[in-house]
Amino acid sequence: MHLQTQRVLVRVSYLVCLGLSLAFVSPVRGAVITLGPGITNPPPSLTSIVPEKAVADKAQLVSSADFNAILAATLNAQGYTAANNWIYSFTSPPLPAGLGNPVALPANAQFNITAYNLHLNAAQTKFGELFDFTLINPPADPVLAGATITQHWLQLLNEDKKYGNFGFAIDGHAGFWQVDNGDVVGAAGGANRGAVNGLGPYYDSNAPGGGFSVPYNFHDDPQFYSGEGTYLHFTTIPAWDVSIVGNNYIIVGDTGISWGFHIPEPSTVTLMALGIVVILILARFQRTIVGTRVA
């Protein structure tokens, strides 16, 4: 099959899958997205001097019913498994009696976005993206007698390729996946690891000196990326680590927020238009040569 035809088919398949996924996304009730002063959702696209164009995702709320399966598969691929004393489940057992998962966000919960914009590196050749929000009216923490319970963000990341040679292919899902924790894999050990830097699956687990945000404020600024076909899609989820009797239970909120960006390949229409322009230029050049020879 011709390479260009393959690319067109891939793009069409992607759009069809995207449309189907949006059609069957579980509705998120209660929680809402609010925007701080001057914030637009999605933010404006941005063009580098290459030139390439980055397009930001529209931030959307995502139900746990829609992220549970891919999150479970990613945690498993990254080593956060029951065999290593990390447990992500929704039933008891293996959850201790009285511990529920997921935690329902209140009906008045707000993901208040305070910064969301694409930006360029100093050379204006690559893209980064700033994303800040605050979860207003969060849920109460889970309660379990005798457990150590800590608040975290759990961030699921889907990329077009392995950046930093880290990420996991998940059957039935495009690209590569990871929980965004500093490229660390899960390992067996004692309890209360979720609250200790260097070991957990959480966004702040492996940040030196508390360098990454914890609830209920969030900040991220991935940078810098280039190349047609590049994409980074994030789902940021309020989470709790419940540590007891040698196990760490990963508890999530029932709603997260998705965001990110991509650098699209030229559209089929654009490629066709460029092809027509080239054909017209060549035809004119040939007529010029023929006319010169006749003269």
Secondary structure as GFF3:
##gff-version 3
##sequence-region A 1 295
A	DSSP	alpha_helix	3	23	.	.	.	ID=ss1
A	DSSP	beta_strand	32	35	.	.	.	ID=ss2
A	DSSP	beta_strand	46	47	.	.	.	ID=ss3
A	DSSP	beta_strand	53	56	.	.	.	ID=ss4
A	DSSP	beta_strand	60	63	.	.	.	ID=ss5
A	DSSP	alpha_helix	64	77	.	.	.	ID=ss6
A	DSSP	three_ten_helix	82	84	.	.	.	ID=ss7
A	DSSP	beta_strand	86	87	.	.	.	ID=ss8
A	DSSP	beta_strand	110	120	.	.	.	ID=ss9
A	DSSP	beta_strand	127	136	.	.	.	ID=ss10
A	DSSP	beta_strand	148	159	.	.	.	ID=ss11
A	DSSP	beta_strand	176	179	.	.	.	ID=ss12
A	DSSP	three_ten_helix	208	210	.	.	.	ID=ss13
A	DSSP	beta_strand	217	220	.	.	.	ID=ss14
A	DSSP	beta_strand	231	244	.	.	.	ID=ss15
A	DSSP	beta_strand	247	252	.	.	.	ID=ss16
A	DSSP	beta_strand	255	262	.	.	.	ID=ss17
A	DSSP	alpha_helix	268	294	.	.	.	ID=ss18
###
